[in-house]
Structures are given as C-alpha cells and as structure tokens.
Amino acid sequence: TELEREIAASIIEALSLELPVDEFDPEAPLYGDHFGLDSIDMLEIAVVVSARYGVELRSDDVANRNVFASLRALADHVARHRTL
C-alpha cells in the first residue's frame, strides 16, 4: 500500500539502510535477522512514526511485538491510530 511504502522509505532513511523501497518486504519481520535490526533500531522507528504520523509507541507496551512484527503490521497500526 502507499502507507507501507511511505513508512518503508522513512525507515530506510532513518536507519540508513541500503535497500530500495521496492525491495522492502512488507511481510518480513522488522526485528531480527531479515533486516538485521535490533531494539535500538525499533526505538528509532518508533520516533520516526511518532513524529510523522502522531502515533505514540511506548517501549513498555506489550502490543509492540505485534506492531513491529512486520512493515505491514506497523502500517496497519499507524492507519488505525494516526493523528497527523
């Protein structure tokens, strides 16, 4: 979706990933081996999403595992909770 592409582009830019947006698999796990992202990267993604879409992602939220499961899951969460 367009929102997935926007978020993927924001993640790629924020984390300086060498990955074209078109090759960002929306179903691949964000955390772990596929992209090589860690908990610090997840915090950076949360900051970017919060600033751009007004979606607050707190580190102590038990739903984060599901929210950050993939780009598609993150985009779905943003679509449901965005304020900007």
Backbone hydrogen bonds, N-H to C=O, Kabsch-Sander energy under -0.5 kcal/mol:
donor,donor_aa,acceptor,acceptor_aa,energy
5,R,1,T,-2.0
6,E,2,E,-2.4
7,I,3,L,-2.7
8,A,4,E,-2.7
9,A,5,R,-2.5
10,S,6,E,-2.2
11,I,7,I,-2.6
12,I,8,A,-2.8
13,E,9,A,-2.3
14,A,10,S,-2.8
15,L,11,I,-2.5
16,S,12,I,-0.5
16,S,13,E,-0.8
17,L,12,I,-1.9
19,L,17,L,-1.3
23,E,20,P,-1.7
24,F,21,V,-1.7
25,D,23,E,-1.1
28,A,25,D,-1.0
30,L,68,F,-0.8
31,Y,68,F,-0.6
32,G,37,L,-2.3
36,G,32,G,-1.5
37,L,30,L,-0.5
37,L,32,G,-0.8
42,M,38,D,-2.0
43,L,39,S,-1.8
44,E,40,I,-2.0
45,I,41,D,-2.5
46,A,42,M,-2.3
47,V,43,L,-2.1
48,V,44,E,-2.2
49,V,45,I,-2.8
50,S,46,A,-2.4
51,A,47,V,-2.5
52,R,48,V,-2.5
53,Y,49,V,-2.6
54,G,50,S,-1.6
55,V,49,V,-0.9
56,E,54,G,-0.6
57,L,55,V,-0.5
58,R,56,E,-0.6
61,D,58,R,-1.6
62,V,60,D,-0.5
64,N,61,D,-1.7
65,R,62,V,-0.7
66,N,63,A,-0.9
67,V,63,A,-2.4
68,F,64,N,-3.0
69,A,66,N,-1.2
71,L,28,A,-0.6
72,R,26,P,-2.8
74,L,70,S,-2.3
75,A,71,L,-2.9
76,D,72,R,-2.3
77,H,73,A,-2.2
78,V,74,L,-2.7
79,A,75,A,-2.7
80,R,76,D,-1.7
81,H,77,H,-1.7
82,R,78,V,-2.0
83,T,53,Y,-2.4
84,L,53,Y,-1.9
